[in-house]
């Protein structure tokens, strides 16, 4: 049975929706552990690139740090700098558009992106990308 014009349009729309649903969210490697200065166990939750930040194209690297508490704010700053320098920065090459900003977040539990969860400790740091280095750029 030959495809009619309306069938082709429906298929084209379906493929467009599927492609958009895939977006630019990048699946995280399962339980990829990352070493940080504090010695805390940190693993990648996901990488989000389809939501622009205040500086334009932004790559968000979200990490799980079980047991993270509000008292860990000082050590988490050092950890997030290392996560940006040694983990995130190398993974941004080839991203289109090239990120103008990298945001690193650490959370004591997995929280869906964009949702608030008052019971979960979360820390965020923003970095600009300057000549191949992560430079702290406070929000």
Secondary structure, DSSP 8 states (H G I E B T S, - for coil): ----HHHHHHHHHHHHHHHHHHTT-B---TT-EE--TT---EEEEEEE-SS-BTTBSEEEEEEE-TT--GGGHHHHHHHHHHIIIIIIHHHHTT-SS--SEEEEEEESS---TT---TTS-EEEEEEEEETTEEEE---
